[in-house]
C-alpha cells in the first residue's frame, strides 16, 4: 500500500534512549505519523501487604512515564508536519477490579 513502518526495541523509561531511537526512526523513515504506546508491565500483583514500593514505582514508570517519554519525543515532528496520531493502549484491567478476600475487607451489601 506504499506505507512504511518499523518496530524498535527500547527502554521506554529512559528518556534519552527514547529520543535516540525516535531520531533513528525519523532518519530512516522520515517524520513519525503514528505512535502506538503499548509498553506495559504489571509486576506488583498479590496481597497488598506483600507488595513492594520498588515494583509499584517500576509499574508507574513503564506504564505512565514510558508513554509520556515516547509521546513527547514524537510530538515536535507531528506539530511541524501538522498531522499525527498518538494511540495509547490499555488493558481490561483498567476497567475491572479484583476481588479481595482479606477478612478485614467486607463486601458492601445493599
N, C-alpha and C positions, 0 to 999 in steps of 0.2 A: 504494500500500500504506500510505499515511499517514505514511511516513518522510520526513524532510528531510535534506539533506546540502548541503555546499558544498565547493568546492575553492579553495584560496588559493595564490597565488604569493608566496614569500618566501625570504629567505636564511636557511637553517636554521643557519648558523654564527654568526648574530648573535642572541645570547640575548635582547636587548631587543626586537628586531624580532619574534622568535618570540612573546614574551609579549604584544606589542601585537596581533598577528594572532589569537592564541588568544583574547584578550579580545574582539576584534571579532566573532569567530565565536560566542562564547558570548553576547554581547549580541544577536546576530541570531537565533540558533537555540536558545539555552539551553546547559546543560552538555553537554560532548562525551562521547559514549558510546564511540566507536571512533576510534582514531588509527591510521593506516597510515603507518609510516615507510618511505618508498620513495625518498627522495632519495639519489643516489649518483653518484660520478664515479670514473673510473679513468684519470687523466692521466699516471701515471708508468710507462708501458709502455716497453719497449725494453731495450736492453742495460744491464745493471746499472751498469757503469762510466759510462754516459752519463746515468743518472737524476739528477734534481735534488732536493735536500732540500726546496726550496720546494713542489714538486709533491707529494712524499710527505706533507708536512705538510697541504697542502690536501686531499688524498685522505682523510687521517685526520679532518680537521676536518669535512668534509662527511659522510663515511660513518659516523663514530662519534659525534663531538660533536653533529652535527645531530640524530641520533636521540635522544641524551641530552637536548638542549635541548627538543625537542618533547615527549618523554615527561614530563620534569619539569614543563613548563608545563601539561599536561592532568591530571597526577596528582592535584593537590588537589581538583579538581572531581569526579573519579571516586571519590575517598575519601569526600567529602561525600555523594555520591549513593549510595555503597555498591555501585557497579557500574561496570564499564568494561572495555574491551579495548584493548591496545596490540599491534599486529601489526608485526613487523619483517621487511621484505622483504630477501632477499639474492639474489645471483646464483649461477649454477652455478660461477662462478669460485672460490667458497669451497670447492668440492669437488674441483676439478681442478687439477693442476699444469700448468706449461708446460714444454715440452722445452727444455733448454739445450744449445746447440751449441758452447759455448766449449770450446776444446781442453784447458783445464786441468780441466774438469769431465767426468769419465768415468762412464758408467753402471756401477752396481754389478752384477756378474754373480754368479749362484748364490745 
